[in-house]
Amino acid sequence: MPLSLDQATALEHVGDTLYIGFNDDLARVSFPRLKTISGALIVESNPALKELHLPALESVGRYLHVHDCLVLAELLAPKLRSVGGELSLVACPRLTTVRVGVASQPVTAIRLEVRDCGAPLLPGLHARVGG
């Protein structure tokens, strides 16, 4: 049975790292009010995950990694403005819908890595590399 992690509707801040990994049945993750993560956001090895929605997320203090989510099709973080380290999207072969930052205010990250994703170019990924 597919699982959904979208009941944490009041969560606005994570003081360190938010790790979501190795969940075989997790199909959807949504944190509608989450604005800041002081540490890292790591989403990895969730083979059933199709949607990752972070509509209010503005900053991640260290790094944001989304890796090895084989059916992830949609990543939404349109208000994201800064990642203190690396923004990394790797081995998500069905990822074709990405809305991260906006053209007028791209997310700033120290390093950007996009590899083995569903589309060779992700037009909804608006990022600027550098401090």
C-alpha positions in Angstrom: 0.0 0.0 0.0 1.5 3.4 -1.0 2.3 5.7 1.9 2.2 9.5 2.1 4.2 11.8 4.3 2.0 14.9 4.2 0.5 15.0 7.6 3.1 17.3 9.1 1.2 20.4 8.0 2.3 22.6 10.9 6.1 22.0 10.5 7.8 25.2 9.6 11.5 24.7 10.7 13.9 21.8 11.1 16.8 22.6 13.4 19.3 20.2 11.9 18.9 17.5 9.2 15.7 16.1 7.6 16.4 12.6 6.3 13.8 10.7 4.3 15.3 7.4 3.0 14.9 3.8 2.4 11.1 3.8 2.5 9.9 1.2 0.0 6.2 2.3 0.1 6.5 6.0 0.4 4.8 7.6 -2.7 4.3 11.3 -1.7 6.1 13.8 0.6 4.6 17.2 1.2 5.5 19.8 3.9 3.3 22.7 2.9 4.6 25.2 5.6 8.2 24.1 6.0 10.3 27.3 5.4 13.8 26.5 6.7 16.1 23.6 7.3 19.2 24.6 9.3 21.1 21.5 8.3 20.6 19.3 5.3 17.6 17.8 3.4 18.4 14.3 2.2 15.8 12.3 0.2 17.3 9.0 -1.0 16.5 5.5 -2.0 12.7 5.8 -1.9 11.8 3.5 -4.8 8.0 4.4 -4.8 8.3 8.2 -4.3 6.6 10.1 -7.1 6.1 13.6 -5.6 8.2 15.8 -3.4 6.4 19.0 -2.6 8.0 21.8 -0.5 6.0 24.9 -1.6 7.1 27.2 1.2 10.8 26.1 1.6 13.1 29.1 1.4 16.5 27.9 2.6 18.5 24.9 3.4 21.6 25.6 5.6 24.0 22.9 4.3 22.9 20.8 1.4 19.9 19.4 -0.5 20.3 15.9 -2.0 17.7 14.0 -3.9 19.2 10.7 -5.0 18.1 7.3 -6.2 14.4 8.0 -6.3 13.6 5.9 -9.3 10.0 7.0 -10.0 10.2 10.5 -8.7 8.5 12.6 -11.4 7.9 16.0 -9.6 10.0 18.2 -7.3 8.4 21.5 -6.3 10.3 24.1 -4.2 9.4 27.3 -6.0 10.3 29.6 -3.1 13.7 28.1 -2.4 16.4 30.9 -2.5 19.5 29.4 -0.9 21.3 26.2 -0.2 24.4 26.6 1.9 26.3 23.8 0.2 25.4 21.5 -2.7 22.1 21.1 -4.5 22.2 17.6 -6.0 19.7 15.7 -8.1 21.1 12.3 -9.0 19.7 9.1 -10.3 16.0 10.1 -10.6 15.4 8.9 -14.1 11.7 9.9 -14.3 12.2 13.4 -12.9 10.9 15.7 -15.5 8.9 18.3 -13.6 11.1 20.5 -11.4 10.1 23.9 -10.0 13.0 25.1 -7.9 13.5 28.8 -7.5 12.1 31.2 -10.2 13.9 32.9 -13.1 13.8 36.3 -11.4 15.1 34.9 -8.1 17.1 31.7 -8.7 18.3 29.5 -5.8 21.9 30.1 -4.9 24.1 27.0 -4.1 27.8 26.5 -3.6 27.7 23.5 -6.0 25.1 22.1 -8.4 25.0 18.5 -9.6 22.3 17.2 -11.9 23.0 13.7 -13.2 21.0 10.8 -14.5 17.6 12.5 -14.3 14.6 12.1 -16.6 15.3 15.1 -18.8 18.7 16.3 -19.9 17.7 19.8 -19.1 15.3 20.7 -16.3 13.9 24.1 -17.4 12.1 24.6 -14.0 15.5 24.5 -12.2 16.6 28.1 -11.6 19.9 28.0 -9.9 23.0 30.2 -9.5 26.3 28.6 -8.4 28.5 30.5 -6.0 28.3 32.0 -2.6 
